[in-house]
Structures are given as structure tokens and as C-alpha cells.
Amino acid sequence: MNPPNDPPAPRPPSAADSPSPVQSAEERERELKLKHTLVDAFLENIPDFIYFKDLESRFIAVSKSKAARHGCSSSAELVGKSDADLFSPVYAKLARQEEEKIVKTGKPMLDMVGKVVWSDGQFTWIRSCKLPLRDENGRIIGTFGITEDITAAKEMDDDLERTRKDLMDASRLAGMAEVATGVLHNVGNVLNSLNVSASMIESGLKQSKSSSLPRIANLLKERSGDLGAFLTADPKGKRVPEFLAALATQLAAEQTQLSKEVESLQKDIDHIKEIVTMQQAYATMGGLLEPLSPVNLMEDSLRMNSGALIRHEIRVVREFESAPNVMAERGKVLQVLINLIRNAKYALDSCKKDDKVMILRIECTAKNTVRFVVQDNGVGIPPENMDHIFRHGFTTKINGHGFGLHSSVLAAKDMNGTLTAQSEGNGRGATFILELPIAPANTAAEKAVA
């Protein structure tokens, strides 16, 4: 090894150091012909539109496909012409400005997408690239470009976008249907209770002892001439005060019972009014992001499902942390939470456990978001289904449509939030987490939120 300060050892000569052989005129001519052949073959067969222009934006060569698109039988017919001869003045002026900029800066313009109206009145969508044309010395002598007709792809993209929007609308409508179904279920449960109270009132009125009062009144009216003797000496009359006392006690008990049933009936009617009013309020708030109380949102969603939870004997555990308001849409949050609570109810009802528990949790995160957690100890989610539960059309219910969770995840996304799921497998329960951004502390509307 050489010492550090010694000059480097001489490098053996290589082929790269040898001077390149001088190319003969014949070889140069052959190479030039080959280049012409390649260019001609390229311009003759490429389906995209290729063109070369001079510094005045006049065509000096074009592909056969471009000439044909302009109704020319040969490429030579376009040589010497410019875009002003082929397109509208506005389009030609724009193209000339772009090419002048390329000549001036030497920078290409790539991947430009736009609409072109051709001389025959048709229009197409194109993707184009324009670049500087240089001579062998690197001097810019014009421009060249390639234009691809992407009309079919653009129309397909438009169709896909329309389909996506239609699918989103259908999913949102399905989500609204979930809310409406929840409303109907709860109203139906309340109506059952209301019907029981009405039947109790009807039965109580039919069996009431108050029907004995007219007979006693007629009897006393008949003996009104000797009423004192009748009540003190007549054996039947002596029993009248005792009967009236017993009747008064019975009527008081009936009144108390009927009052309770009427009170229960009134509560049921108020509950129905509350559910309907709440649904109407949420239904008319679409599209409005506002600061909302997480606790109120969770309680409203729970109230809309309360009848079904009571009927299926599901124990609800609330674990609500103190949390700031979230920035969200009332209707969409309700749609998501009602769907999650209903799904949890189905999962618990299917597992046939004695202790059916649903945990509703509200908690803050370090990401300036609030989590709404719906957790159950029901049938759980198999591992193979975890990647599909939010997919449109996927469902494990016999009569399910697969819209609920899909529309819920779309609603969460629309509010800049997320919806995720966790489960350890069959029989291990499931947890769904809706995460929404915290509302700005200085939002004026926040003061009005209960």
C-alpha cells in the first residue's frame, strides 16, 4: 500500500481512452437513412397525434394520425400551416403562447389535460405534452409535442364518478332509512306500552264499583220521607253508611290506579313526540357543521334505541369522560351512532347470554379528537370478516342490505372523522369507534349548544 501522501498509482489504459474511429461518409449516410426510416415509421404508425413546429409555430412534420384527424389525406398537407388554420382563434392563441414560452424558457409543458373543439364541430378530451425542439448543437429551433385522445377514459372516469356519487347517495339514503327504522322501532315499542296502559284504563273503568252509586242514590230517594228511621232502624238502611265507606275506599283506589295509568300513557305520548321531534330536528340539519355536545349526541342516540334495549334486557353502561364539543353534523352523527347501537343490540341478542352488556364510552384523544365508543360482549366478528365489514353490500344478517356500516363510514369521512372496528373473534364481542374532530374553542355557535 502506498503512503497517504504518495501520488496515486498510474491507471492502466482502457478502451474508453482510445480515440473513437472517424466515421466514414458512407456510414454517416447509412445512419442518417436509418434515422429517417425510424422517424417515418414512427410518424406513419403511432395512433397518438405527433407534430413538430418551427419557431413561428408552423408545422414542419406531423404524424399520419394527426393529419387524418384534420381531414388531410397526407401529412404533407399540414406542413407550413399553424393552429390558426385548424382551430378557433382562442385555442390557436393559447397554443402559440404556450410554445413561445417553451422556446423562451426551454422548459417542457407536460401532462396537460383539456378539451379540444375540432374543425368538424366535435370535441374530445386530450392529454398533451409540449417540449423544445433542439438541433445537434442544442439550440432551440422550434417545438414538438404529443397529444393523446383520452375521451373514452374521461367519459369512463365521469361515469365512475357519477356511479360513486349515486352509490354515496344511496348509502346516505340507506343510513337515513336506518335512522327512520330506529325511530319506527322505538315508536312501536312505546305504542305497545301505550296500548297496555289504555287497556288497563278501559278494564278499570268497566270493573269500577262506581256503577253502585245510582242504586244507592235511588234507594235513598225512595226512602227520603223516613230517611232517619231507614238508616237507623231498617237492617238494609243500617248497611248503607258501611257500604258508602267501602265504596269510597274502592273508588279512591281505582282513581289512584287510573291516575297512574293515565300518567304512564301521557309519558308514552310525550316520548313519541320527543322521538319524532328529535328525528325532525336532525333531518333538517343536513350539511351544517356545528359544535355539538358528545354526551347529548350519545344520549339522543341511546334514547332513540331505548325501547329495543329494554325489550331485549340489555344492560347499558355509560363511561363518559368530560369532553369538549365536536365539530360535526347532527344528522350524520345520529345516523352513525344509532346504527352502531342497533348493531350492538343485534350482536347481543344473537349470543343468547344471560348478561348482555353494552358499554358506551366518550373519551378524548391526543389528536384533538373525541372518540364515541360502542362496545358489546356479543357474538363478535370473525377475523376473515374484519377487512370487509365496511364494504358496500357486505352483511352477515339474513335480511341485511350491507348499507349501514358503509354509509356510516362515509358519513364519518364527510365530517373529517373516522370509523373503525375491533374484535378478538367469534364470541368475544366487538368495539366500534367513531372519532370526530374537536370544535374550535372560539366558535361562536358553541355557546348555544346545550
C-alpha positions, 0 to 999 in steps of 0.5 A: 500500500502506498503512503497517504501522501504518495501520488496515486498509482498510474491507471492502466489504459482502457478502451474508453481512452482510445480515440473513437474511429472517424466515421466514414461518409458512407456510414454517416449516410447509412445512419442518417437513412436509418434515422429517417426510416425510424422517424417515418415509421414512427410518424406513419404508425403511432395512433397518438397525434405527433407534430413538430413546429418551427419557431413561428409555430408552423408545422414542419412534420406531423404524424399520419394520425394527426393529419387524418384527424384534420381531414388531410389525406397526407401529412404533407398537407399540414406542413407550413400551416399553424393552429390558426388554420385548424382551430378557433382563434382562442385555442390557436392563441393559447397554443402559440403562447404556450410554445413561445414560452417553451422556446423562451424558457426551454422548459417542457409543458407536460401532462396537460389535460383539456378539451379540444373543439375540432374543425368538424364541430366535435370535441374530445378530451386530450392529454398533451405534452409540449417540449423544445425542439433542439438541433445537434448543437442544442439550440432551440429551433422550434417545438414538438409535442404529443397529444393523446385522445383520452375521451373514452377514459374521461367519459369512463372516469365521469361515469365512475364518478357519477356511479360513486356519487349515486352509490354515496347517495344511496348509502346516505339514503340507506343510513337515513332509512336506518335512522327512520327504522330506529325511530319506527322501532322505538315508536312501536315499542312505546305504542305497545306500552301505550296500548297496555296502559289504555287497556288497563284504563278501559278494564278499570273503568268497566270493573269500577264499583262506581256503577253502585252509586245510582242504586244507592242514590235511588234507594235513598230517594225512595226512602227520603220521607223516613230517611232517619228511621231507614238508616237507623232502624231498617237492617238494609238502611243500617248497611248503607253508611258501611257500604258508602265507606267501602265504596269510597275506599274502592273508588279512591283506589281505582282513581289512584290506579287510573291516575297512574295509568293515565300518567304512564300513557301521557309519558308514552305520548310525550316520548313519541313526540320527543322521538319524532321531534328529535328525528325532525330536528336532525333531518333538517340539519343536513350539511351544517357543521356545528359544535355539538355536545358528545354526551347529548349526541350519545344520549339522543342516540341511546334514547332513540334505541331505548325501547329495543334495549329494554325489550331485549334486557340489555344492560347499558353502561355509560363511561363518559369522560368530560369532553369538549364539543365536536365539530360535526353534523347532527344528522350524520352523527345520529345516523352513525351512532344509532346504527352502531347501537342497533348493531350492538343490540343485534350482536347481543341478542344473537349470543343468547347470554344471560348478561348482555352488556353494552358499554358506551364510552366518550373519551378524548384523544391526543389528536384533538379528537373525541372518540364515541365508543360502542362496545358489546360482549356479543357474538363478535366478528370473525377475523376473515370478516374484519377487512370487509365489514365496511364494504358496500353490500357486505352483511352477515344478517339474513335480511341485511342490505350491507348499507349501514356500516358503509354509509356510516363510514362515509358519513364519518369521512364527510365530517373529517372523522373516522370509523373503525372496528375491533374484535378478538373473534367469534364470541368475544364481542366487538368495539366500534369507534367513531372519532370526530374532530374537536370544535374550535374553542372560539366558535361562536355557535358553541355557546348555544349548544346545550 
